[in-house]
Amino acid sequence: MQAAHEAAAHQHYPQGALYMVATPIGNLADIGLRALQVLSLVDTVACEDTRHTAALLQGYGLHKPLLALHEHNEAQAAQTVLQRLREGLRVAYVSDAGTPGVSDPGARLVAAVQAAGLRSVPVPGASSITALLSVAGHSGWDGRFVFAGFLSPKAAERQREVRAIAEDARACVLLEAPHRIEALARDLAELGVRGLTVGRELTKQFEEVTCLAAADFTTWLQGGAHRTRGEFVLMVHPLDRAAGADGEPDAASLRTLDLLLAELPLKTAVRLCADITGQPRNALYQAALARRQTQDGD
């Protein structure tokens, strides 16, 4: 432990700089050594929630003057930070969990610091994004992914965003709060058999990680009242382009096609099914025609 302390203490921590400090996403033990050193050195800690940050610092035996800086006052509070930096003081900024400026306040603060010709220093740490990616377990993944963060709270816009994800071959990482997770699950069902890794309450006592088909996510959530609680990070797996052995759509792809046909025009359903499953579009189109003709004959 002494060697670890010295490794952080001997580094250079310039004055008049803003330190963007990543904090744990749930487990206090995940704090970085350099983050602890910075938080012990700075003159002020600007933060998203002063009560939350006061409790966090207390957990490490630290006590610092706090400055509230959140999405509603970021522009105004940034001016206070700039003044302190010009005076040669060190200021840290932390959000409630994880890396500030990534789906959390902080980006406008950094922009203001840069515009003023002052320095901002990243202090990395725990991340729900990389934590989930490390256990997603997709054998064909090439490491490329899109970070979409929180989708729109508005249903129509969120559904448009999900359709865009369906058409993208890359993996996609999403974040969601517990009060919106069921609505998101219903929309993600449009992805059918496309793989989904769900991380709930990562690093915390009741952490869960599961891999399933996107269409089965709602059913999984209904498997226990606790499953809709806590913070979520999700990885939509990259498209699997493998077709059936005989060139015809496989059973899983036909199931996805049926789900899409129930909600969308035929051509749209076929296009999305081809994008989601990687099955031949012509074969899916013929299967869709056969299904519509069967339905019309009933």
Secondary structure, DSSP 8 states (H G I E B T S, - for coil): -HHHHHHHHTS---SSEEEEE-B-SS-GGG--HHHHHHHHH-SEEEES-HHHHHHHHHHTT----EEE--TTTHHHHHHHHHHHHHTT--EEEE-SSB-TTSSSTTHHHHHHHHHTT-EEEEE----HHHHHHHT---TT--S-EEEEEE--SSHHHHHHHHHHHHT--SEEEEEE-GGGHHHHHHHHGGGTT-EEEEEESTTSTT-EEEEEEGGGHHHHHTT-GGGGSS-EEEEE--------TTSS--HHHHHHHHHHHTTS-HHHHHHHHHHHH---HHHHHHHHHHHHHHHHH-
